[in-house]
Amino acid sequence: MYYTLLFLTGFFFSGIVSGILAGSWGFSQPALAQTQAQTQATKPTQHCPLTLNQRLELQIAEFSWQVLLNRPLPLWQDFAPETLALKLNDSKCDWLLTHAAPPANSLSLPDFKRVFALSPLSELEPGLESAAEPRLKPLLEASMQDLPGFCRPLASAFRAWGNATGLVSLAALEALNGLSSAQTGTWQRELMALERALQAGDKSLRQEWIQLYLASRSQRLGLKKALDLSEASQIEADLERILGLESWLCLRQEESLNQSELPEELKHLGLFRNPVALFNTLFDRSQQGLTEIERLRHAGLLQVLLLEQIYPDWQKRIREKTIEAMLSTWSGYIPKQGAQLALVLAQRFPEKQIRAADPHSFEKQNGFLIALELNHEDVNLRPKQVLGLSSEQFLLLPGSQVQIRHASLWGDLQGLTRVTNLPAGRLRLEFVVPLRSYLHLSPALQAGLACEDLRLETPAFSLWGRCLSGKSDLQGDAYFLRLPS
């Protein structure tokens, strides 16, 4: 049972964990020659130039898609998309992954056998579009910023398939566009009760926690109904359903990717973190300040994981009943006892306020300082909570993400990180690890240059580098690395 929780904790930062999956190796290619022959010979780089990061995004998506299709048993019965639509960050073109014949005027990539760029003149054949209804198209990618990149195309296809099969309502998809990325509250008691239910080791204890969750939820939604917001309550349940289902899909897909064989040239990068190392720092998401999207997604995922453990045929049942109804039936929840149960939960878990960040928290840390200087385009910042220190400097608080994608250095930073904007499009990243010994440097030779390979792995910071020339200060308390432009 704890394995589920460990995967759950790793999932919310799995963009970090799985963000550098790559490749499209070892999969059969029926009718590829015929498919490519139908595609224009125009080089996509002329119309759709690709950066190194964008090529990596394509590799990630293609590899993840093939792993999904090659599963011995499907994640969800009848969900096996032959075509995925893909949008790359800052790309001028849309992209398509397909086993079917590509659209007319699409552009092929020589080293991507299933990936095609869609030029403005491309015409999709019937059945290639993930959604026939035009107003549905933007809804298939709404509110996905907190999903790992490898899973967004799959989640988009799952939304389209779910809408076509009646699993997902159009009203829920439309509501996704209105979700806020601001922190709107933690709903701590409900989330904590769900987490404890998932942790519970026996049936009676799990039933008790589910009853406490349902009572607290009913009390909160009752206030909405009293304010004539019944429709909003229903939309909330629909949103939890769709966000929870697609998050479950991503979680199980990540498990498959963890077990898949990667090419030799990528194995040394340490693509996956041990979820055990993340357990203590990432469990109890209810204690963090979640955005509206994150809260709904986290609550929905916990509900789906509970259903998965309770009902072997939960995928069939969820088409016939609401999640709340299934949890109520299984736990024996009695609505008349709701007020009393909600009080019990409130006594166990008083609401906690998220403490304000200390502007001097960075300087107060004890440990070994690591400072990196590099170009803006080599860094992808995904802030969750930010504290401004000056017009050119700010702190990214824990829970935020910094992805480093330089030719010589890859990394993911999730702990307290100080960011300083420098002239000429440069920036400095600084963070502290507990001990100097976490940083591993080994001699390396490349093109006759003396340099060092770098490896660092902690629960909050990971770095892998090749042939670098960093320097330590005289006291041995810091390591400085300036990457070339």
C-alpha positions as CSV (number, residue, x, y, z in Angstrom):
1,M,0.0,0.0,0.0
2,Y,2.9,2.4,0.7
3,Y,4.1,1.9,-2.8
4,T,1.0,3.7,-4.0
5,L,1.7,6.6,-1.7
6,L,5.4,6.7,-2.8
7,F,4.4,6.9,-6.4
8,L,1.8,9.5,-5.5
9,T,4.3,11.8,-3.9
10,G,6.7,11.4,-6.8
11,F,4.0,12.2,-9.3
12,F,3.5,15.8,-8.4
13,F,7.1,16.5,-9.3
14,S,7.3,14.0,-12.0
15,G,8.0,16.7,-14.5
16,I,11.3,16.9,-12.7
17,V,11.6,13.2,-12.3
18,S,10.7,12.2,-15.9
19,G,11.3,15.5,-17.7
20,I,14.3,14.1,-19.6
21,L,13.0,10.8,-20.9
22,A,14.1,10.4,-24.5
23,G,14.1,8.2,-27.5
24,S,12.1,6.1,-29.9
25,W,13.8,2.8,-29.9
26,G,12.9,-0.7,-30.6
27,F,9.3,-0.4,-31.7
28,S,7.8,-1.9,-34.8
29,Q,6.8,0.4,-37.6
30,P,4.0,-1.0,-39.8
31,A,3.7,0.7,-43.1
32,L,6.2,3.4,-42.3
33,A,7.7,3.5,-45.8
34,Q,4.2,4.1,-47.2
35,T,3.5,6.7,-44.6
36,Q,6.6,8.7,-45.2
37,A,6.2,8.5,-48.9
38,Q,2.9,10.3,-48.6
39,T,4.6,13.2,-46.8
40,Q,6.2,16.2,-48.5
41,A,10.0,16.1,-48.6
42,T,10.3,19.7,-47.4
43,K,12.6,19.9,-44.4
44,P,10.6,20.9,-41.3
45,T,13.6,23.0,-40.1
46,Q,12.8,25.5,-42.9
47,H,9.3,26.1,-41.6
48,C,9.3,24.7,-38.1
49,P,12.8,25.2,-36.6
50,L,13.5,23.1,-33.6
51,T,15.7,23.9,-30.6
52,L,17.4,21.1,-28.6
53,N,14.8,21.3,-25.9
54,Q,11.9,21.0,-28.4
55,R,13.5,18.0,-30.0
56,L,13.8,16.5,-26.5
57,E,10.0,17.2,-26.0
58,L,9.3,15.2,-29.2
59,Q,11.4,12.3,-28.0
60,I,9.8,12.3,-24.6
61,A,6.3,12.3,-26.1
62,E,7.1,9.6,-28.7
63,F,8.7,7.3,-26.2
64,S,5.9,7.7,-23.6
65,W,3.3,7.1,-26.3
66,Q,4.9,3.9,-27.5
67,V,5.3,2.6,-24.0
68,L,1.6,3.2,-23.5
69,L,0.7,1.3,-26.7
70,N,3.0,-1.6,-25.9
71,R,1.6,-2.3,-22.5
72,P,0.5,-6.0,-22.1
73,L,-2.8,-4.7,-20.6
74,P,-4.2,-1.3,-21.4
75,L,-4.3,1.3,-18.6
76,W,-7.9,1.9,-19.5
77,Q,-10.0,-0.5,-21.6
78,D,-10.3,0.8,-25.2
79,F,-8.0,3.8,-24.7
80,A,-5.1,3.3,-27.1
81,P,-4.8,6.5,-29.1
82,E,-3.2,6.0,-32.5
83,T,-2.7,9.7,-32.9
84,L,-1.6,12.4,-30.5
85,A,-1.6,16.1,-31.0
86,L,1.4,17.9,-29.5
87,K,2.2,21.5,-28.8
88,L,5.9,22.4,-28.1
89,N,6.9,25.3,-26.0
90,D,7.6,28.3,-28.3
91,S,7.2,26.3,-31.5
92,K,5.5,28.0,-34.5
93,C,4.0,24.7,-35.6
94,D,1.7,22.1,-34.2
95,W,3.0,18.5,-34.2
96,L,1.4,15.1,-34.6
97,L,2.4,11.6,-33.5
98,T,0.5,9.0,-35.5
99,H,0.6,5.5,-36.8
100,A,-2.0,6.4,-39.4
101,A,-1.2,8.1,-42.7
102,P,-0.1,11.7,-42.0
103,P,-2.1,14.7,-43.3
104,A,-1.4,16.2,-46.7
105,N,1.3,18.9,-46.6
106,S,2.6,17.7,-43.3
107,L,6.4,17.7,-42.8
108,S,8.4,14.7,-41.7
109,L,11.5,14.6,-39.5
110,P,14.3,12.3,-40.8
111,D,15.1,10.9,-37.3
112,F,11.5,10.8,-36.0
113,K,9.6,8.0,-37.7
114,R,6.2,8.8,-36.3
115,V,6.4,12.6,-35.8
116,F,5.0,15.1,-38.2
117,A,4.9,18.9,-38.2
118,L,1.6,20.5,-39.4
119,S,2.2,23.4,-41.7
120,P,-0.6,26.0,-42.1
121,L,-1.7,24.2,-45.2
122,S,-1.9,20.8,-43.6
123,E,-5.4,19.2,-43.8
124,L,-6.2,16.6,-41.2
125,E,-7.9,13.5,-42.5
126,P,-11.2,12.4,-40.8
127,G,-10.4,10.7,-37.5
128,L,-7.0,12.2,-37.1
129,E,-8.3,15.2,-35.1
130,S,-8.5,14.5,-31.3
131,A,-11.9,16.3,-31.2
132,A,-14.3,17.0,-34.1
133,E,-16.0,19.9,-32.4
134,P,-14.0,23.1,-32.9
135,R,-14.9,24.6,-29.5
136,L,-13.5,21.5,-27.8
137,K,-10.0,21.9,-29.1
138,P,-8.7,24.5,-26.7
139,L,-10.3,22.7,-23.7
140,L,-8.2,19.6,-24.3
141,E,-5.1,21.4,-23.2
142,A,-6.5,23.8,-20.6
143,S,-5.1,23.7,-17.0
144,M,-2.3,21.2,-17.7
145,Q,0.6,23.4,-16.5
146,D,1.0,21.2,-13.4
147,L,1.2,17.9,-15.3
148,P,4.6,16.6,-16.4
149,G,5.4,17.3,-20.0
150,F,5.6,13.6,-21.0
151,C,2.0,13.1,-20.1
152,R,0.2,16.2,-21.5
153,P,-0.4,14.8,-25.0
154,L,-1.8,11.6,-23.4
155,A,-4.0,13.6,-21.0
156,S,-5.3,15.7,-23.9
157,A,-6.2,12.5,-25.9
158,F,-7.8,11.0,-22.8
159,R,-10.0,14.1,-22.4
160,A,-11.1,13.9,-26.0
161,W,-11.8,10.1,-25.7
162,G,-13.5,10.6,-22.4
163,N,-15.8,13.2,-23.8
164,A,-16.6,11.1,-26.8
165,T,-17.4,8.0,-24.7
166,G,-19.4,9.9,-22.0
167,L,-16.8,9.5,-19.3
168,V,-16.1,13.3,-19.2
169,S,-18.7,15.9,-19.4
170,L,-18.4,18.9,-21.7
171,A,-19.4,21.2,-18.8
172,A,-16.3,20.0,-16.8
173,L,-14.0,20.6,-19.8
174,E,-15.4,24.1,-20.3
175,A,-14.9,24.8,-16.6
176,L,-11.2,24.0,-16.9
177,N,-10.6,27.2,-18.7
178,G,-11.8,29.2,-15.7
179,L,-9.5,27.6,-13.1
180,S,-7.2,30.0,-11.2
181,S,-3.5,29.5,-10.8
182,A,-3.6,31.5,-7.6
183,Q,-3.7,30.0,-4.1
184,T,-7.4,30.0,-3.1
185,G,-7.1,27.9,0.1
186,T,-5.8,24.5,1.2
187,W,-9.0,22.6,2.1
188,Q,-6.5,20.9,4.5
189,R,-8.9,18.8,6.5
190,E,-10.5,17.1,3.4
191,L,-7.1,16.4,1.8
192,M,-5.6,15.2,5.0
193,A,-8.5,12.8,5.6
194,L,-8.1,11.4,2.1
195,E,-4.4,10.9,2.5
196,R,-4.9,9.1,5.8
197,A,-7.6,6.9,4.2
198,L,-5.1,5.9,1.5
199,Q,-2.5,5.2,4.2
200,A,-4.9,3.1,6.4
201,G,-3.8,-0.4,6.9
202,D,-7.2,-2.0,7.6
203,K,-10.7,-1.7,6.3
204,S,-12.4,-0.2,9.3
205,L,-9.8,2.6,9.7
206,R,-10.0,3.4,6.0
207,Q,-13.8,3.6,6.3
208,E,-13.5,5.9,9.2
209,W,-11.2,8.3,7.4
210,I,-13.5,8.3,4.3
211,Q,-16.5,9.1,6.5
212,L,-14.6,12.0,8.0
213,Y,-13.6,13.2,4.6
214,L,-17.2,13.0,3.3
215,A,-18.5,14.8,6.3
216,S,-16.1,17.7,6.0
217,R,-16.7,18.0,2.2
218,S,-20.5,17.9,2.8
219,Q,-20.2,20.7,5.3
220,R,-18.2,22.9,2.9
221,L,-20.4,22.2,-0.1
222,G,-23.5,22.8,2.1
223,L,-22.3,26.4,2.5
224,K,-22.2,26.7,-1.3
225,K,-25.7,25.4,-1.6
226,A,-26.9,27.8,1.1
227,L,-25.5,30.6,-1.1
228,D,-27.3,29.2,-4.1
229,L,-24.1,27.8,-5.6
230,S,-25.3,24.2,-6.2
231,E,-24.2,24.3,-9.8
232,A,-20.7,25.3,-8.6
233,S,-20.6,22.3,-6.3
234,Q,-21.5,20.0,-9.1
235,I,-18.8,21.5,-11.4
236,E,-16.2,21.1,-8.6
237,A,-17.1,17.3,-8.4
238,D,-16.8,17.1,-12.2
239,L,-13.5,18.8,-12.2
240,E,-12.1,16.6,-9.5
241,R,-13.2,13.6,-11.6
242,I,-11.6,14.6,-14.8
243,L,-8.4,16.0,-13.3
244,G,-8.1,13.0,-11.0
245,L,-8.6,10.5,-13.8
246,E,-6.0,12.0,-16.0
247,S,-3.6,12.4,-13.1
248,W,-4.1,8.7,-12.3
249,L,-3.3,7.9,-16.0
250,C,-0.1,9.9,-15.8
251,L,0.9,8.2,-12.5
252,R,0.5,4.7,-13.9
253,Q,2.2,5.8,-17.1
254,E,5.1,7.0,-15.1
255,E,5.4,3.7,-13.4
256,S,5.6,2.0,-16.8
257,L,8.3,4.5,-17.9
258,N,10.3,3.8,-14.8
259,Q,10.3,0.1,-15.7
260,S,11.2,0.7,-19.4
261,E,14.6,0.2,-20.9
262,L,16.3,3.4,-21.9
263,P,19.2,3.6,-24.4
264,E,22.7,3.3,-23.1
265,E,23.6,7.0,-23.9
266,L,20.9,8.2,-21.4
267,K,21.3,5.7,-18.6
268,H,24.2,7.6,-17.0
269,L,22.0,10.7,-16.5
270,G,20.1,9.2,-13.6
271,L,16.7,10.0,-15.1
272,F,14.6,8.8,-12.2
273,R,14.8,9.6,-8.5
274,N,14.2,7.0,-5.9
275,P,10.6,7.8,-4.7
276,V,11.6,6.7,-1.2
277,A,13.9,9.7,-1.1
278,L,11.0,12.0,-1.9
279,F,8.6,10.5,0.6
280,N,9.4,12.6,3.7
281,T,9.5,16.0,1.8
282,L,6.6,15.6,-0.6
283,F,4.0,13.7,1.3
284,D,1.1,15.6,2.9
285,R,0.4,18.0,0.0
286,S,-2.4,19.2,2.2
287,Q,0.2,21.1,4.2
288,Q,1.3,23.2,1.2
289,G,-0.4,26.2,-0.3
290,L,-2.0,24.7,-3.4
291,T,-3.5,26.6,-6.3
292,E,-7.1,25.9,-7.3
293,I,-5.9,23.6,-10.1
294,E,-3.5,21.7,-7.9
295,R,-6.1,21.2,-5.1
296,L,-8.7,19.8,-7.4
297,R,-6.2,17.6,-9.2
298,H,-4.7,16.3,-5.9
299,A,-8.2,15.7,-4.4
300,G,-9.3,13.9,-7.5
301,L,-6.3,11.7,-7.7
302,L,-6.6,10.7,-4.1
303,Q,-10.3,9.8,-4.7
304,V,-9.4,7.7,-7.8
305,L,-6.6,5.9,-6.0
306,L,-9.0,5.0,-3.2
307,L,-11.5,3.6,-5.7
308,E,-8.7,1.6,-7.3
309,Q,-7.9,-0.1,-4.0
310,I,-11.6,-0.6,-3.0
311,Y,-13.2,-1.8,-6.2
312,P,-11.4,-4.1,-8.7
313,D,-13.9,-3.0,-11.4
314,W,-13.8,0.7,-10.5
315,Q,-13.3,1.8,-14.1
316,K,-16.7,0.2,-15.0
317,R,-18.4,1.6,-11.8
318,I,-17.2,5.2,-12.4
319,R,-19.2,5.3,-15.6
320,E,-22.4,4.5,-13.6
321,K,-22.0,6.4,-10.3
322,T,-20.2,9.5,-8.9
323,I,-17.0,9.0,-6.9
324,E,-18.7,10.5,-3.8
325,A,-21.6,7.9,-4.1
326,M,-19.2,5.0,-4.4
327,L,-17.1,6.2,-1.4
328,S,-20.3,6.8,0.7
329,T,-21.6,3.3,-0.1
330,W,-18.4,1.5,0.7
331,S,-17.6,3.4,3.9
332,G,-21.1,3.3,5.3
333,Y,-21.3,7.1,5.6
334,I,-24.6,8.3,7.2
335,P,-25.3,12.0,6.2
336,K,-27.2,12.6,9.4
337,Q,-24.0,12.1,11.3
338,G,-22.1,14.5,9.1
339,A,-22.0,17.5,11.4
340,Q,-20.7,15.4,14.3
341,L,-18.0,13.7,12.1
342,A,-17.0,17.1,10.7
343,L,-16.4,18.3,14.2
344,V,-14.3,15.2,15.0
345,L,-12.1,15.9,11.9
346,A,-11.8,19.6,12.9
347,Q,-10.5,18.6,16.3
348,R,-8.0,16.3,14.8
349,F,-6.7,18.7,12.2
350,P,-7.1,22.4,13.1
351,E,-6.7,24.6,10.0
352,K,-3.1,25.7,9.7
353,Q,-2.1,28.9,8.1
354,I,0.7,28.9,5.5
355,R,3.5,30.9,7.2
356,A,4.9,33.9,5.4
357,A,8.3,33.5,3.9
358,D,11.3,35.0,5.6
359,P,13.3,37.3,3.2
360,H,16.5,36.3,5.1
361,S,15.8,32.5,4.9
362,F,18.5,32.0,2.3
363,E,21.3,33.5,4.3
364,K,20.2,31.6,7.4
365,Q,20.9,28.2,5.8
366,N,23.9,26.2,7.0
367,G,25.6,24.1,4.4
368,F,27.5,24.1,1.1
369,L,26.6,26.8,-1.4
370,I,26.4,26.1,-5.1
371,A,26.2,29.0,-7.6
372,L,25.6,28.5,-11.3
373,E,25.7,31.3,-14.0
374,L,24.2,30.6,-17.4
375,N,21.9,32.0,-20.1
376,H,18.2,32.6,-19.6
377,E,17.3,30.2,-22.5
378,D,19.1,27.3,-20.7
379,V,16.7,27.6,-17.7
380,N,13.0,26.9,-17.4
381,L,11.5,28.5,-14.3
382,R,8.2,27.1,-13.0
383,P,7.5,29.2,-9.8
384,K,5.0,28.1,-7.3
385,Q,5.7,30.7,-4.6
386,V,8.1,33.6,-5.2
387,L,9.5,36.2,-2.8
388,G,11.0,39.3,-4.3
389,L,14.2,40.5,-2.8
390,S,15.0,43.4,-5.2
391,S,14.3,44.4,-8.8
392,E,16.9,41.9,-10.0
393,Q,16.7,39.2,-7.4
394,F,14.0,36.8,-6.0
395,L,13.7,33.6,-4.0
396,L,11.9,30.6,-5.4
397,L,10.4,28.9,-2.4
398,P,10.3,25.1,-2.0
399,G,7.7,23.5,-4.3
400,S,8.9,25.7,-7.3
401,Q,10.9,24.1,-10.0
402,V,14.0,25.1,-12.0
403,Q,14.9,23.0,-15.0
404,I,18.4,23.4,-16.3
405,R,18.9,22.2,-19.9
406,H,22.4,23.3,-21.0
407,A,24.5,21.3,-23.4
408,S,26.9,20.5,-20.6
409,L,24.7,20.6,-17.5
410,W,21.3,19.1,-16.8
411,G,19.4,19.6,-13.5
412,D,16.2,20.1,-11.5
413,L,16.1,22.3,-8.5
414,Q,13.1,22.1,-6.2
415,G,14.4,23.5,-2.9
416,L,15.0,27.1,-1.8
417,T,16.7,28.8,-4.8
418,R,17.9,32.4,-5.1
419,V,17.7,33.8,-8.7
420,T,19.6,36.9,-9.8
421,N,19.1,38.5,-13.2
422,L,22.5,39.5,-14.7
423,P,23.3,41.7,-17.7
424,A,23.5,40.3,-21.3
425,G,20.7,37.8,-20.8
426,R,22.4,35.9,-18.0
427,L,21.2,34.8,-14.6
428,R,22.7,33.2,-11.5
429,L,21.1,30.4,-9.6
430,E,22.2,29.7,-6.0
431,F,21.2,27.0,-3.6
432,V,22.5,25.2,-0.5
433,V,23.0,21.5,0.1
434,P,23.7,20.1,3.6
435,L,27.2,18.9,3.0
436,R,30.1,19.4,0.6
437,S,30.2,15.6,0.1
438,Y,26.9,15.7,-1.8
439,L,28.8,17.2,-4.8
440,H,30.7,14.6,-6.7
441,L,33.4,15.8,-9.1
442,S,35.5,13.3,-11.2
443,P,38.3,14.0,-13.7
444,A,37.3,13.9,-17.3
445,L,39.1,14.5,-20.6
446,Q,37.3,15.8,-23.6
447,A,39.0,17.0,-26.8
448,G,42.3,17.4,-24.9
449,L,40.8,19.7,-22.3
450,A,41.2,18.9,-18.6
451,C,37.7,19.2,-17.0
452,E,35.4,17.5,-14.5
453,D,32.2,15.5,-14.6
454,L,29.7,16.6,-12.0
455,R,27.0,14.7,-10.2
456,L,24.8,15.9,-7.3
457,E,21.7,14.2,-5.9
458,T,19.6,15.3,-2.9
459,P,15.9,15.1,-2.3
460,A,15.6,18.7,-3.5
461,F,18.4,19.2,-6.0
462,S,19.8,17.2,-8.8
463,L,22.6,18.0,-11.3
464,W,24.5,16.1,-13.9
465,G,27.3,17.7,-15.9
466,R,30.0,16.8,-18.4
467,C,33.4,18.3,-18.7
468,L,32.9,21.4,-16.5
469,S,35.4,23.8,-15.1
470,G,34.0,25.0,-11.8
471,K,35.9,26.5,-8.9
472,S,35.6,26.3,-5.1
473,D,36.3,29.2,-2.8
474,L,39.3,29.3,-0.6
475,Q,37.4,28.3,2.5
476,G,35.8,25.3,0.7
477,D,32.3,26.5,1.6
478,A,31.1,27.1,-2.0
479,Y,31.3,25.9,-5.6
480,F,31.0,28.3,-8.5
481,L,30.3,27.3,-12.1
482,R,30.1,29.7,-15.0
483,L,28.7,28.1,-18.1
484,P,29.6,29.6,-21.5
485,S,27.1,31.5,-23.6
